[in-house]
Amino acid sequence: MQNMDPIKLELIKMAAAQTAGKSGKDLAPILFALITNAGKHNIQFSPEEITLILDLLKEGKSDAEKAQIMFLIDRKSVV
């Protein structure tokens, strides 16, 4: 994260703050909003950055919630 574009880092921090206390299916819309907002500013996330974002979203979640996040992501084909 140290070498990441400051704008991308700020978008990720905002998304992480919005996910606090949310679970499973409530996280996917936040991820998609993050990617959409970045796209509006001509910012694209690399596969590594998306993996980092997903790891942050899954942090502190139960195995069932992590599986649900990945299921929703797979359905939307974000990564």
PDB file of N, CA, C and O in Angstrom:
ATOM      1  N   MET A   1       0.816  -1.197   0.000  1.00  0.00           N
ATOM      2  CA  MET A   1       0.000   0.000   0.000  1.00  0.00           C
ATOM      3  C   MET A   1       0.861   1.263   0.000  1.00  0.00           C
ATOM      4  O   MET A   1       0.378   2.343  -0.342  1.00  0.00           O
ATOM      5  N   GLN A   2       2.114   1.135   0.376  1.00  0.00           N
ATOM      6  CA  GLN A   2       2.971   2.306   0.453  1.00  0.00           C
ATOM      7  C   GLN A   2       3.214   2.942  -0.907  1.00  0.00           C
ATOM      8  O   GLN A   2       3.353   4.162  -1.001  1.00  0.00           O
ATOM      9  N   ASN A   3       3.268   2.141  -1.956  1.00  0.00           N
ATOM     10  CA  ASN A   3       3.542   2.668  -3.290  1.00  0.00           C
ATOM     11  C   ASN A   3       2.281   2.963  -4.082  1.00  0.00           C
ATOM     12  O   ASN A   3       2.360   3.286  -5.268  1.00  0.00           O
ATOM     13  N   MET A   4       1.132   2.858  -3.456  1.00  0.00           N
ATOM     14  CA  MET A   4      -0.140   3.037  -4.147  1.00  0.00           C
ATOM     15  C   MET A   4      -0.433   4.523  -4.377  1.00  0.00           C
ATOM     16  O   MET A   4      -0.093   5.380  -3.561  1.00  0.00           O
ATOM     17  N   ASP A   5      -1.065   4.790  -5.497  1.00  0.00           N
ATOM     18  CA  ASP A   5      -1.522   6.137  -5.826  1.00  0.00           C
ATOM     19  C   ASP A   5      -2.335   6.678  -4.643  1.00  0.00           C
ATOM     20  O   ASP A   5      -3.231   5.989  -4.155  1.00  0.00           O
ATOM     21  N   PRO A   6      -2.042   7.890  -4.174  1.00  0.00           N
ATOM     22  CA  PRO A   6      -2.753   8.457  -3.019  1.00  0.00           C
ATOM     23  C   PRO A   6      -4.267   8.534  -3.222  1.00  0.00           C
ATOM     24  O   PRO A   6      -5.027   8.379  -2.265  1.00  0.00           O
ATOM     25  N   ILE A   7      -4.706   8.771  -4.447  1.00  0.00           N
ATOM     26  CA  ILE A   7      -6.147   8.844  -4.715  1.00  0.00           C
ATOM     27  C   ILE A   7      -6.773   7.470  -4.542  1.00  0.00           C
ATOM     28  O   ILE A   7      -7.841   7.342  -3.945  1.00  0.00           O
ATOM     29  N   LYS A   8      -6.110   6.441  -5.063  1.00  0.00           N
ATOM     30  CA  LYS A   8      -6.610   5.075  -4.889  1.00  0.00           C
ATOM     31  C   LYS A   8      -6.658   4.719  -3.418  1.00  0.00           C
ATOM     32  O   LYS A   8      -7.635   4.136  -2.948  1.00  0.00           O
ATOM     33  N   LEU A   9      -5.612   5.064  -2.690  1.00  0.00           N
ATOM     34  CA  LEU A   9      -5.545   4.768  -1.271  1.00  0.00           C
ATOM     35  C   LEU A   9      -6.693   5.434  -0.521  1.00  0.00           C
ATOM     36  O   LEU A   9      -7.303   4.827   0.360  1.00  0.00           O
ATOM     37  N   GLU A  10      -6.982   6.671  -0.871  1.00  0.00           N
ATOM     38  CA  GLU A  10      -8.088   7.391  -0.227  1.00  0.00           C
ATOM     39  C   GLU A  10      -9.426   6.721  -0.536  1.00  0.00           C
ATOM     40  O   GLU A  10     -10.264   6.579   0.354  1.00  0.00           O
ATOM     41  N   LEU A  11      -9.636   6.308  -1.788  1.00  0.00           N
ATOM     42  CA  LEU A  11     -10.870   5.609  -2.150  1.00  0.00           C
ATOM     43  C   LEU A  11     -11.017   4.305  -1.363  1.00  0.00           C
ATOM     44  O   LEU A  11     -12.109   3.960  -0.910  1.00  0.00           O
ATOM     45  N   ILE A  12      -9.907   3.593  -1.210  1.00  0.00           N
ATOM     46  CA  ILE A  12      -9.951   2.336  -0.458  1.00  0.00           C
ATOM     47  C   ILE A  12     -10.260   2.597   1.014  1.00  0.00           C
ATOM     48  O   ILE A  12     -11.041   1.867   1.626  1.00  0.00           O
ATOM     49  N   LYS A  13      -9.653   3.632   1.581  1.00  0.00           N
ATOM     50  CA  LYS A  13      -9.919   3.976   2.983  1.00  0.00           C
ATOM     51  C   LYS A  13     -11.385   4.336   3.179  1.00  0.00           C
ATOM     52  O   LYS A  13     -11.995   3.941   4.172  1.00  0.00           O
ATOM     53  N   MET A  14     -11.955   5.087   2.231  1.00  0.00           N
ATOM     54  CA  MET A  14     -13.371   5.456   2.322  1.00  0.00           C
ATOM     55  C   MET A  14     -14.250   4.210   2.265  1.00  0.00           C
ATOM     56  O   MET A  14     -15.210   4.088   3.026  1.00  0.00           O
ATOM     57  N   ALA A  15     -13.924   3.292   1.368  1.00  0.00           N
ATOM     58  CA  ALA A  15     -14.698   2.056   1.243  1.00  0.00           C
ATOM     59  C   ALA A  15     -14.576   1.235   2.517  1.00  0.00           C
ATOM     60  O   ALA A  15     -15.562   0.666   2.987  1.00  0.00           O
ATOM     61  N   ALA A  16     -13.372   1.169   3.080  1.00  0.00           N
ATOM     62  CA  ALA A  16     -13.172   0.410   4.317  1.00  0.00           C
ATOM     63  C   ALA A  16     -13.997   1.003   5.450  1.00  0.00           C
ATOM     64  O   ALA A  16     -14.576   0.267   6.249  1.00  0.00           O
ATOM     65  N   ALA A  17     -14.054   2.325   5.525  1.00  0.00           N
ATOM     66  CA  ALA A  17     -14.855   2.975   6.573  1.00  0.00           C
ATOM     67  C   ALA A  17     -16.335   2.676   6.384  1.00  0.00           C
ATOM     68  O   ALA A  17     -17.061   2.500   7.362  1.00  0.00           O
ATOM     69  N   GLN A  18     -16.785   2.617   5.145  1.00  0.00           N
ATOM     70  CA  GLN A  18     -18.198   2.351   4.861  1.00  0.00           C
ATOM     71  C   GLN A  18     -18.576   0.907   5.149  1.00  0.00           C
ATOM     72  O   GLN A  18     -19.754   0.608   5.345  1.00  0.00           O
ATOM     73  N   THR A  19     -17.598   0.004   5.179  1.00  0.00           N
ATOM     74  CA  THR A  19     -17.901  -1.405   5.412  1.00  0.00           C
ATOM     75  C   THR A  19     -17.927  -1.772   6.885  1.00  0.00           C
ATOM     76  O   THR A  19     -18.353  -2.871   7.241  1.00  0.00           O
ATOM     77  N   ALA A  20     -17.480  -0.875   7.740  1.00  0.00           N
ATOM     78  CA  ALA A  20     -17.423  -1.173   9.168  1.00  0.00           C
ATOM     79  C   ALA A  20     -18.800  -1.603   9.676  1.00  0.00           C
ATOM     80  O   ALA A  20     -19.787  -0.884   9.525  1.00  0.00           O
ATOM     81  N   GLY A  21     -18.841  -2.782  10.275  1.00  0.00           N
ATOM     82  CA  GLY A  21     -20.082  -3.286  10.846  1.00  0.00           C
ATOM     83  C   GLY A  21     -21.033  -3.916   9.852  1.00  0.00           C
ATOM     84  O   GLY A  21     -22.094  -4.408  10.236  1.00  0.00           O
ATOM     85  N   LYS A  22     -20.673  -3.910   8.595  1.00  0.00           N
ATOM     86  CA  LYS A  22     -21.541  -4.508   7.578  1.00  0.00           C
ATOM     87  C   LYS A  22     -21.123  -5.955   7.353  1.00  0.00           C
ATOM     88  O   LYS A  22     -19.995  -6.343   7.658  1.00  0.00           O
ATOM     89  N   SER A  23     -22.039  -6.740   6.820  1.00  0.00           N
ATOM     90  CA  SER A  23     -21.723  -8.143   6.584  1.00  0.00           C
ATOM     91  C   SER A  23     -22.044  -8.535   5.152  1.00  0.00           C
ATOM     92  O   SER A  23     -22.740  -7.826   4.424  1.00  0.00           O
ATOM     93  N   GLY A  24     -21.509  -9.694   4.775  1.00  0.00           N
ATOM     94  CA  GLY A  24     -21.760 -10.359   3.514  1.00  0.00           C
ATOM     95  C   GLY A  24     -22.291  -9.547   2.367  1.00  0.00           C
ATOM     96  O   GLY A  24     -21.561  -8.787   1.730  1.00  0.00           O
ATOM     97  N   LYS A  25     -23.576  -9.713   2.106  1.00  0.00           N
ATOM     98  CA  LYS A  25     -24.175  -9.120   0.907  1.00  0.00           C
ATOM     99  C   LYS A  25     -24.171  -7.601   0.922  1.00  0.00           C
ATOM    100  O   LYS A  25     -24.321  -6.983  -0.132  1.00  0.00           O
ATOM    101  N   ASP A  26     -24.003  -6.978   2.093  1.00  0.00           N
ATOM    102  CA  ASP A  26     -23.967  -5.520   2.169  1.00  0.00           C
ATOM    103  C   ASP A  26     -22.625  -4.951   1.719  1.00  0.00           C
ATOM    104  O   ASP A  26     -22.507  -3.751   1.472  1.00  0.00           O
ATOM    105  N   LEU A  27     -21.612  -5.814   1.611  1.00  0.00           N
ATOM    106  CA  LEU A  27     -20.285  -5.346   1.237  1.00  0.00           C
ATOM    107  C   LEU A  27     -20.099  -5.211  -0.268  1.00  0.00           C
ATOM    108  O   LEU A  27     -19.395  -4.315  -0.733  1.00  0.00           O
ATOM    109  N   ALA A  28     -20.721  -6.089  -1.016  1.00  0.00           N
ATOM    110  CA  ALA A  28     -20.548  -6.074  -2.476  1.00  0.00           C
ATOM    111  C   ALA A  28     -20.922  -4.726  -3.095  1.00  0.00           C
ATOM    112  O   ALA A  28     -20.160  -4.218  -3.917  1.00  0.00           O
ATOM    113  N   PRO A  29     -22.057  -4.125  -2.739  1.00  0.00           N
ATOM    114  CA  PRO A  29     -22.388  -2.830  -3.347  1.00  0.00           C
ATOM    115  C   PRO A  29     -21.342  -1.753  -3.052  1.00  0.00           C
ATOM    116  O   PRO A  29     -21.112  -0.861  -3.869  1.00  0.00           O
ATOM    117  N   ILE A  30     -20.715  -1.843  -1.887  1.00  0.00           N
ATOM    118  CA  ILE A  30     -19.683  -0.868  -1.545  1.00  0.00           C
ATOM    119  C   ILE A  30     -18.473  -1.057  -2.450  1.00  0.00           C
ATOM    120  O   ILE A  30     -17.882  -0.083  -2.916  1.00  0.00           O
ATOM    121  N   LEU A  31     -18.108  -2.304  -2.695  1.00  0.00           N
ATOM    122  CA  LEU A  31     -16.987  -2.587  -3.600  1.00  0.00           C
ATOM    123  C   LEU A  31     -17.290  -2.091  -5.005  1.00  0.00           C
ATOM    124  O   LEU A  31     -16.439  -1.467  -5.638  1.00  0.00           O
ATOM    125  N   PHE A  32     -18.478  -2.359  -5.493  1.00  0.00           N
ATOM    126  CA  PHE A  32     -18.840  -1.936  -6.840  1.00  0.00           C
ATOM    127  C   PHE A  32     -18.903  -0.411  -6.938  1.00  0.00           C
ATOM    128  O   PHE A  32     -18.543   0.160  -7.968  1.00  0.00           O
ATOM    129  N   ALA A  33     -19.358   0.252  -5.870  1.00  0.00           N
ATOM    130  CA  ALA A  33     -19.382   1.719  -5.852  1.00  0.00           C
ATOM    131  C   ALA A  33     -17.957   2.268  -5.882  1.00  0.00           C
ATOM    132  O   ALA A  33     -17.681   3.267  -6.545  1.00  0.00           O
ATOM    133  N   LEU A  34     -17.058   1.605  -5.159  1.00  0.00           N
ATOM    134  CA  LEU A  34     -15.659   2.013  -5.152  1.00  0.00           C
ATOM    135  C   LEU A  34     -15.084   1.949  -6.562  1.00  0.00           C
ATOM    136  O   LEU A  34     -14.440   2.892  -7.023  1.00  0.00           O
ATOM    137  N   ILE A  35     -15.317   0.846  -7.235  1.00  0.00           N
ATOM    138  CA  ILE A  35     -14.774   0.670  -8.586  1.00  0.00           C
ATOM    139  C   ILE A  35     -15.423   1.653  -9.565  1.00  0.00           C
ATOM    140  O   ILE A  35     -14.747   2.205 -10.432  1.00  0.00           O
ATOM    141  N   THR A  36     -16.727   1.866  -9.424  1.00  0.00           N
ATOM    142  CA  THR A  36     -17.444   2.800 -10.288  1.00  0.00           C
ATOM    143  C   THR A  36     -16.932   4.228 -10.085  1.00  0.00           C
ATOM    144  O   THR A  36     -16.670   4.943 -11.052  1.00  0.00           O
ATOM    145  N   ASN A  37     -16.791   4.635  -8.823  1.00  0.00           N
ATOM    146  CA  ASN A  37     -16.297   5.983  -8.536  1.00  0.00           C
ATOM    147  C   ASN A  37     -14.885   6.170  -9.063  1.00  0.00           C
ATOM    148  O   ASN A  37     -14.550   7.230  -9.592  1.00  0.00           O
ATOM    149  N   ALA A  38     -14.068   5.155  -8.923  1.00  0.00           N
ATOM    150  CA  ALA A  38     -12.704   5.236  -9.446  1.00  0.00           C
ATOM    151  C   ALA A  38     -12.737   5.394 -10.965  1.00  0.00           C
ATOM    152  O   ALA A  38     -11.984   6.187 -11.530  1.00  0.00           O
ATOM    153  N   GLY A  39     -13.604   4.641 -11.612  1.00  0.00           N
ATOM    154  CA  GLY A  39     -13.725   4.709 -13.070  1.00  0.00           C
ATOM    155  C   GLY A  39     -14.131   6.084 -13.554  1.00  0.00           C
ATOM    156  O   GLY A  39     -13.692   6.525 -14.616  1.00  0.00           O
ATOM    157  N   LYS A  40     -14.964   6.765 -12.787  1.00  0.00           N
ATOM    158  CA  LYS A  40     -15.388   8.115 -13.154  1.00  0.00           C
ATOM    159  C   LYS A  40     -14.224   9.093 -13.160  1.00  0.00           C
ATOM    160  O   LYS A  40     -14.274  10.132 -13.819  1.00  0.00           O
ATOM    161  N   HIS A  41     -13.176   8.750 -12.418  1.00  0.00           N
ATOM    162  CA  HIS A  41     -11.990   9.597 -12.346  1.00  0.00           C
ATOM    163  C   HIS A  41     -10.829   8.993 -13.136  1.00  0.00           C
ATOM    164  O   HIS A  41      -9.666   9.330 -12.917  1.00  0.00           O
ATOM    165  N   ASN A  42     -11.175   8.086 -14.064  1.00  0.00           N
ATOM    166  CA  ASN A  42     -10.178   7.407 -14.900  1.00  0.00           C
ATOM    167  C   ASN A  42      -9.121   6.669 -14.080  1.00  0.00           C
ATOM    168  O   ASN A  42      -7.949   6.617 -14.454  1.00  0.00           O
ATOM    169  N   ILE A  43      -9.554   6.102 -12.963  1.00  0.00           N
ATOM    170  CA  ILE A  43      -8.664   5.321 -12.116  1.00  0.00           C
ATOM    171  C   ILE A  43      -9.081   3.861 -12.232  1.00  0.00           C
ATOM    172  O   ILE A  43     -10.255   3.527 -12.074  1.00  0.00           O
ATOM    173  N   GLN A  44      -8.128   3.012 -12.505  1.00  0.00           N
ATOM    174  CA  GLN A  44      -8.399   1.580 -12.576  1.00  0.00           C
ATOM    175  C   GLN A  44      -7.541   0.870 -11.545  1.00  0.00           C
ATOM    176  O   GLN A  44      -6.387   1.236 -11.319  1.00  0.00           O
ATOM    177  N   PHE A  45      -8.118  -0.153 -10.923  1.00  0.00           N
ATOM    178  CA  PHE A  45      -7.386  -0.945  -9.945  1.00  0.00           C
ATOM    179  C   PHE A  45      -6.787  -2.162 -10.628  1.00  0.00           C
ATOM    180  O   PHE A  45      -7.430  -2.819 -11.446  1.00  0.00           O
ATOM    181  N   SER A  46      -5.560  -2.443 -10.279  1.00  0.00           N
ATOM    182  CA  SER A  46      -4.894  -3.640 -10.796  1.00  0.00           C
ATOM    183  C   SER A  46      -5.475  -4.864 -10.089  1.00  0.00           C
ATOM    184  O   SER A  46      -6.113  -4.728  -9.045  1.00  0.00           O
ATOM    185  N   PRO A  47      -5.262  -6.056 -10.644  1.00  0.00           N
ATOM    186  CA  PRO A  47      -5.732  -7.268  -9.959  1.00  0.00           C
ATOM    187  C   PRO A  47      -5.176  -7.367  -8.533  1.00  0.00           C
ATOM    188  O   PRO A  47      -5.877  -7.815  -7.626  1.00  0.00           O
ATOM    189  N   GLU A  48      -3.937  -6.955  -8.334  1.00  0.00           N
ATOM    190  CA  GLU A  48      -3.341  -6.990  -6.999  1.00  0.00           C
ATOM    191  C   GLU A  48      -4.055  -6.031  -6.052  1.00  0.00           C
ATOM    192  O   GLU A  48      -4.272  -6.349  -4.882  1.00  0.00           O
ATOM    193  N   GLU A  49      -4.417  -4.860  -6.561  1.00  0.00           N
ATOM    194  CA  GLU A  49      -5.123  -3.875  -5.732  1.00  0.00           C
ATOM    195  C   GLU A  49      -6.524  -4.360  -5.401  1.00  0.00           C
ATOM    196  O   GLU A  49      -7.003  -4.145  -4.288  1.00  0.00           O
ATOM    197  N   ILE A  50      -7.179  -5.002  -6.333  1.00  0.00           N
ATOM    198  CA  ILE A  50      -8.512  -5.550  -6.069  1.00  0.00           C
ATOM    199  C   ILE A  50      -8.422  -6.657  -5.023  1.00  0.00           C
ATOM    200  O   ILE A  50      -9.279  -6.761  -4.146  1.00  0.00           O
ATOM    201  N   THR A  51      -7.386  -7.476  -5.120  1.00  0.00           N
ATOM    202  CA  THR A  51      -7.183  -8.519  -4.107  1.00  0.00           C
ATOM    203  C   THR A  51      -6.992  -7.881  -2.735  1.00  0.00           C
ATOM    204  O   THR A  51      -7.544  -8.362  -1.745  1.00  0.00           O
ATOM    205  N   LEU A  52      -6.222  -6.815  -2.671  1.00  0.00           N
ATOM    206  CA  LEU A  52      -6.017  -6.099  -1.419  1.00  0.00           C
ATOM    207  C   LEU A  52      -7.345  -5.563  -0.878  1.00  0.00           C
ATOM    208  O   LEU A  52      -7.630  -5.691   0.313  1.00  0.00           O
ATOM    209  N   ILE A  53      -8.140  -4.975  -1.739  1.00  0.00           N
ATOM    210  CA  ILE A  53      -9.443  -4.446  -1.332  1.00  0.00           C
ATOM    211  C   ILE A  53     -10.315  -5.566  -0.783  1.00  0.00           C
ATOM    212  O   ILE A  53     -10.940  -5.411   0.266  1.00  0.00           O
ATOM    213  N   LEU A  54     -10.360  -6.688  -1.484  1.00  0.00           N
ATOM    214  CA  LEU A  54     -11.166  -7.822  -1.020  1.00  0.00           C
ATOM    215  C   LEU A  54     -10.664  -8.326   0.322  1.00  0.00           C
ATOM    216  O   LEU A  54     -11.463  -8.666   1.195  1.00  0.00           O
ATOM    217  N   ASP A  55      -9.350  -8.379   0.495  1.00  0.00           N
ATOM    218  CA  ASP A  55      -8.792  -8.813   1.775  1.00  0.00           C
ATOM    219  C   ASP A  55      -9.216  -7.867   2.891  1.00  0.00           C
ATOM    220  O   ASP A  55      -9.533  -8.312   3.994  1.00  0.00           O
ATOM    221  N   LEU A  56      -9.224  -6.567   2.612  1.00  0.00           N
ATOM    222  CA  LEU A  56      -9.654  -5.594   3.608  1.00  0.00           C
ATOM    223  C   LEU A  56     -11.140  -5.756   3.932  1.00  0.00           C
ATOM    224  O   LEU A  56     -11.545  -5.658   5.090  1.00  0.00           O
ATOM    225  N   LEU A  57     -11.942  -6.003   2.901  1.00  0.00           N
ATOM    226  CA  LEU A  57     -13.371  -6.182   3.121  1.00  0.00           C
ATOM    227  C   LEU A  57     -13.667  -7.436   3.939  1.00  0.00           C
ATOM    228  O   LEU A  57     -14.611  -7.465   4.729  1.00  0.00           O
ATOM    229  N   LYS A  58     -12.856  -8.465   3.743  1.00  0.00           N
ATOM    230  CA  LYS A  58     -13.080  -9.739   4.430  1.00  0.00           C
ATOM    231  C   LYS A  58     -12.499  -9.762   5.844  1.00  0.00           C
ATOM    232  O   LYS A  58     -12.795 -10.658   6.635  1.00  0.00           O
ATOM    233  N   GLU A  59     -11.678  -8.774   6.145  1.00  0.00           N
ATOM    234  CA  GLU A  59     -11.010  -8.732   7.442  1.00  0.00           C
ATOM    235  C   GLU A  59     -12.027  -8.715   8.592  1.00  0.00           C
ATOM    236  O   GLU A  59     -12.941  -7.891   8.619  1.00  0.00           O
ATOM    237  N   GLY A  60     -11.845  -9.638   9.533  1.00  0.00           N
ATOM    238  CA  GLY A  60     -12.716  -9.699  10.704  1.00  0.00           C
ATOM    239  C   GLY A  60     -14.068 -10.344  10.460  1.00  0.00           C
ATOM    240  O   GLY A  60     -14.906 -10.381  11.361  1.00  0.00           O
ATOM    241  N   LYS A  61     -14.293 -10.849   9.266  1.00  0.00           N
ATOM    242  CA  LYS A  61     -15.582 -11.478   8.936  1.00  0.00           C
ATOM    243  C   LYS A  61     -15.499 -12.979   9.202  1.00  0.00           C
ATOM    244  O   LYS A  61     -14.416 -13.564   9.198  1.00  0.00           O
ATOM    245  N   SER A  62     -16.637 -13.581   9.427  1.00  0.00           N
ATOM    246  CA  SER A  62     -16.692 -15.027   9.627  1.00  0.00           C
ATOM    247  C   SER A  62     -16.407 -15.731   8.303  1.00  0.00           C
ATOM    248  O   SER A  62     -16.452 -15.115   7.238  1.00  0.00           O
ATOM    249  N   ASP A  63     -16.113 -17.029   8.383  1.00  0.00           N
ATOM    250  CA  ASP A  63     -15.865 -17.796   7.160  1.00  0.00           C
ATOM    251  C   ASP A  63     -17.085 -17.759   6.242  1.00  0.00           C
ATOM    252  O   ASP A  63     -16.948 -17.688   5.021  1.00  0.00           O
ATOM    253  N   ALA A  64     -18.276 -17.808   6.834  1.00  0.00           N
ATOM    254  CA  ALA A  64     -19.501 -17.765   6.024  1.00  0.00           C
ATOM    255  C   ALA A  64     -19.636 -16.422   5.311  1.00  0.00           C
ATOM    256  O   ALA A  64     -20.021 -16.373   4.142  1.00  0.00           O
ATOM    257  N   GLU A  65     -19.318 -15.332   6.014  1.00  0.00           N
ATOM    258  CA  GLU A  65     -19.397 -14.004   5.395  1.00  0.00           C
ATOM    259  C   GLU A  65     -18.345 -13.850   4.293  1.00  0.00           C
ATOM    260  O   GLU A  65     -18.618 -13.264   3.245  1.00  0.00           O
ATOM    261  N   LYS A  66     -17.150 -14.376   4.533  1.00  0.00           N
ATOM    262  CA  LYS A  66     -16.101 -14.324   3.512  1.00  0.00           C
ATOM    263  C   LYS A  66     -16.536 -15.088   2.264  1.00  0.00           C
ATOM    264  O   LYS A  66     -16.333 -14.628   1.140  1.00  0.00           O
ATOM    265  N   ALA A  67     -17.129 -16.248   2.473  1.00  0.00           N
ATOM    266  CA  ALA A  67     -17.597 -17.047   1.341  1.00  0.00           C
ATOM    267  C   ALA A  67     -18.689 -16.309   0.587  1.00  0.00           C
ATOM    268  O   ALA A  67     -18.733 -16.348  -0.643  1.00  0.00           O
ATOM    269  N   GLN A  68     -19.570 -15.636   1.315  1.00  0.00           N
ATOM    270  CA  GLN A  68     -20.654 -14.895   0.679  1.00  0.00           C
ATOM    271  C   GLN A  68     -20.094 -13.727  -0.142  1.00  0.00           C
ATOM    272  O   GLN A  68     -20.573 -13.459  -1.243  1.00  0.00           O
ATOM    273  N   ILE A  69     -19.101 -13.048   0.381  1.00  0.00           N
ATOM    274  CA  ILE A  69     -18.468 -11.951  -0.354  1.00  0.00           C
ATOM    275  C   ILE A  69     -17.883 -12.470  -1.660  1.00  0.00           C
ATOM    276  O   ILE A  69     -18.101 -11.890  -2.724  1.00  0.00           O
ATOM    277  N   MET A  70     -17.141 -13.563  -1.571  1.00  0.00           N
ATOM    278  CA  MET A  70     -16.509 -14.119  -2.764  1.00  0.00           C
ATOM    279  C   MET A  70     -17.549 -14.627  -3.760  1.00  0.00           C
ATOM    280  O   MET A  70     -17.362 -14.503  -4.970  1.00  0.00           O
ATOM    281  N   PHE A  71     -18.630 -15.191  -3.263  1.00  0.00           N
ATOM    282  CA  PHE A  71     -19.706 -15.654  -4.146  1.00  0.00           C
ATOM    283  C   PHE A  71     -20.281 -14.469  -4.924  1.00  0.00           C
ATOM    284  O   PHE A  71     -20.464 -14.545  -6.139  1.00  0.00           O
ATOM    285  N   LEU A  72     -20.562 -13.384  -4.221  1.00  0.00           N
ATOM    286  CA  LEU A  72     -21.126 -12.201  -4.877  1.00  0.00           C
ATOM    287  C   LEU A  72     -20.137 -11.594  -5.865  1.00  0.00           C
ATOM    288  O   LEU A  72     -20.528 -11.155  -6.946  1.00  0.00           O
ATOM    289  N   ILE A  73     -18.867 -11.568  -5.501  1.00  0.00           N
ATOM    290  CA  ILE A  73     -17.848 -11.039  -6.398  1.00  0.00           C
ATOM    291  C   ILE A  73     -17.731 -11.906  -7.646  1.00  0.00           C
ATOM    292  O   ILE A  73     -17.655 -11.394  -8.763  1.00  0.00           O
ATOM    293  N   ASP A  74     -17.718 -13.216  -7.449  1.00  0.00           N
ATOM    294  CA  ASP A  74     -17.637 -14.125  -8.589  1.00  0.00           C
ATOM    295  C   ASP A  74     -18.813 -13.934  -9.533  1.00  0.00           C
ATOM    296  O   ASP A  74     -18.645 -13.983 -10.751  1.00  0.00           O
ATOM    297  N   ARG A  75     -19.994 -13.718  -8.987  1.00  0.00           N
ATOM    298  CA  ARG A  75     -21.186 -13.523  -9.816  1.00  0.00           C
ATOM    299  C   ARG A  75     -21.078 -12.254 -10.648  1.00  0.00           C
ATOM    300  O   ARG A  75     -21.576 -12.195 -11.772  1.00  0.00           O
ATOM    301  N   LYS A  76     -20.424 -11.238 -10.090  1.00  0.00           N
ATOM    302  CA  LYS A  76     -20.286  -9.953 -10.794  1.00  0.00           C
ATOM    303  C   LYS A  76     -19.028  -9.900 -11.653  1.00  0.00           C
ATOM    304  O   LYS A  76     -18.858  -8.981 -12.454  1.00  0.00           O
ATOM    305  N   SER A  77     -18.149 -10.885 -11.489  1.00  0.00           N
ATOM    306  CA  SER A  77     -16.899 -10.978 -12.271  1.00  0.00           C
ATOM    307  C   SER A  77     -16.063  -9.717 -12.182  1.00  0.00           C
ATOM    308  O   SER A  77     -15.624  -9.179 -13.198  1.00  0.00           O
ATOM    309  N   VAL A  78     -15.844  -9.247 -10.965  1.00  0.00           N
ATOM    310  CA  VAL A  78     -15.028  -8.051 -10.753  1.00  0.00           C
ATOM    311  C   VAL A  78     -13.559  -8.381 -10.912  1.00  0.00           C
ATOM    312  O   VAL A  78     -12.802  -7.593 -11.478  1.00  0.00           O
ATOM    313  N   VAL A  79     -13.148  -9.539 -10.418  1.00  0.00           N
ATOM    314  CA  VAL A  79     -11.733  -9.895 -10.480  1.00  0.00           C
ATOM    315  C   VAL A  79     -11.492 -10.923 -11.544  1.00  0.00           C
ATOM    316  O   VAL A  79     -10.355 -11.348 -11.746  1.00  0.00           O
TER     317      VAL A  79
END
